[in-house]
Amino acid sequence: MSNKIKYDKRHGGPFDRGSADFWYGRGKQPHYFKGASYASEKVEEKDMTEEELEAYHAGYAEMEKQGTTKENAYAQK
């Protein structure tokens, strides 16, 4: 059995937004969208639960560990 936590990785969710912030070279600004990104209500850090904040930071950290950003991914092509 794995000790890894499974996060909901739906587009617009906290994990997705954390990974997107790193990908686009943005600093950490915890948030997520209740539905589709930028097409639904945005939830700011002050209104996020501990679990949502954890998912956001996990998404950011996963991309940070990979080290790939949009800028350096396209520079390699």
C-alpha positions as CSV (number, residue, x, y, z in Angstrom):
1,M,0.0,0.0,0.0
2,S,1.3,3.4,-1.0
3,N,1.7,6.3,1.6
4,K,1.2,8.8,-1.2
5,I,-1.8,11.1,-0.8
6,K,-4.1,11.1,-3.8
7,Y,-5.3,14.6,-4.8
8,D,-8.2,15.6,-7.0
9,K,-6.4,16.8,-10.1
10,R,-9.4,18.2,-11.9
11,H,-8.8,21.3,-14.1
12,G,-9.4,24.4,-12.0
13,G,-9.0,22.5,-8.6
14,P,-6.4,23.4,-6.0
15,F,-3.8,20.9,-7.1
16,D,-4.2,21.9,-10.7
17,R,-3.9,25.6,-9.9
18,G,-0.8,25.0,-7.8
19,S,0.9,23.2,-10.6
20,A,-0.2,25.8,-13.1
21,D,1.2,28.6,-11.0
22,F,4.6,27.0,-11.1
23,W,4.4,26.1,-14.8
24,Y,3.7,29.7,-15.7
25,G,6.4,31.0,-13.4
26,R,4.1,32.6,-10.9
27,G,4.8,32.6,-7.2
28,K,2.6,30.8,-4.8
29,Q,-0.9,32.4,-4.6
30,P,-3.2,29.7,-3.3
31,H,-6.6,29.7,-5.0
32,Y,-8.8,27.5,-7.1
33,F,-12.0,27.6,-9.1
34,K,-15.2,25.9,-8.2
35,G,-15.6,24.8,-11.8
36,A,-13.6,25.5,-14.9
37,S,-10.6,27.8,-14.6
38,Y,-11.4,31.5,-15.1
39,A,-15.0,30.5,-16.1
40,S,-16.4,29.9,-12.6
41,E,-16.2,31.3,-9.1
42,K,-12.6,31.8,-7.8
43,V,-11.9,30.8,-4.2
44,E,-9.1,32.8,-2.6
45,E,-6.6,31.5,0.0
46,K,-8.5,33.1,2.9
47,D,-11.6,31.0,2.0
48,M,-9.7,27.7,1.4
49,T,-9.8,24.7,3.8
50,E,-6.6,23.1,5.1
51,E,-7.1,20.2,2.7
52,E,-7.5,22.6,-0.3
53,L,-4.4,24.5,0.8
54,E,-2.5,21.2,1.1
55,A,-3.6,20.2,-2.4
56,Y,-2.5,23.6,-3.9
57,H,0.9,23.4,-2.3
58,A,1.3,19.7,-3.4
59,G,0.6,20.7,-7.0
60,Y,3.1,23.5,-6.9
61,A,5.7,21.2,-5.2
62,E,5.2,18.4,-7.8
63,M,5.9,20.8,-10.7
64,E,8.8,22.4,-8.8
65,K,10.4,19.0,-8.3
66,Q,10.1,18.4,-12.0
67,G,11.7,21.8,-12.6
68,T,9.8,22.4,-15.8
69,T,8.2,25.7,-16.6
70,K,6.5,26.9,-19.8
71,E,9.5,29.1,-20.4
72,N,12.2,26.5,-20.2
73,A,10.0,23.7,-21.8
74,Y,9.7,25.7,-25.0
75,A,13.3,27.0,-24.9
76,Q,14.5,23.4,-25.3
77,K,12.6,22.9,-28.6
